[in-house]
């Protein structure tokens, strides 16, 4: 019984959005479940998918808060 945990930051893909849209979450759940079905022959009804949205200030990357890492990367310092 597969358990998949997807963690994403709480930033919208489109201007003005602050979270992943319900239809995007549904697409992730469907896609991951179907991938496990096709690759590992795991039945859809035995696969659990959890999507956690994490606030940006709770996400670190490269030893820095994610926002600072992205600023440095954009400036070519990383």
C-alpha positions in Angstrom: 0.0 0.0 0.0 1.9 3.1 -1.2 1.8 6.3 0.7 3.0 9.4 -1.2 3.6 12.7 0.6 3.9 15.8 -1.6 5.2 19.0 0.0 4.9 22.3 -1.8 5.3 25.9 -0.7 2.2 28.0 -0.3 2.7 30.3 -3.2 0.4 30.5 -6.1 1.3 29.6 -9.7 -0.8 32.5 -10.9 -0.6 36.1 -9.8 -2.7 36.7 -6.7 -2.9 33.1 -5.6 -1.7 31.9 -2.3 -2.2 28.2 -2.5 -2.4 25.2 -4.9 -5.8 25.2 -6.5 -8.1 22.2 -5.8 -8.0 21.1 -9.5 -4.2 21.1 -9.4 -4.2 19.0 -6.2 -6.7 16.6 -7.9 -4.4 16.3 -10.9 -1.4 15.6 -8.7 -3.3 12.9 -6.8 -4.5 11.3 -10.1 -1.1 11.5 -11.8 0.9 10.0 -8.9 -1.6 7.2 -8.4 -1.7 6.3 -12.0 2.2 6.4 -12.2 2.3 3.8 -9.3 -0.3 1.7 -11.1 1.6 1.7 -14.4 5.2 1.4 -13.0 4.7 -0.8 -9.9 1.3 -2.4 -10.6 -0.2 -0.8 -7.4 -4.0 -0.7 -7.5 -5.4 2.8 -7.4 -7.5 2.0 -4.4 -4.5 1.0 -2.4 -2.5 4.3 -3.0 -2.7 7.2 -0.5 -1.5 10.7 -1.5 -1.2 13.6 0.9 -0.4 17.1 -0.2 1.1 19.4 2.4 1.3 23.1 1.7 4.1 24.8 3.6 4.4 28.5 4.3 7.5 30.0 2.6 9.0 31.0 5.9 9.0 27.4 7.0 10.9 26.1 4.0 14.7 26.1 3.7 16.9 25.5 0.8 20.7 25.5 0.5 21.1 26.6 4.1 18.9 29.7 3.7 15.2 30.5 3.9 13.7 29.7 0.5 12.9 33.3 -0.3 16.5 34.4 0.3 17.9 31.4 -1.6 15.7 32.4 -4.6 16.8 36.0 -4.4 20.5 35.0 -4.4 19.9 32.5 -7.2 18.2 35.1 -9.3 21.1 37.4 -8.8 23.5 34.7 -9.8 25.1 34.2 -6.4 24.2 30.6 -5.8 
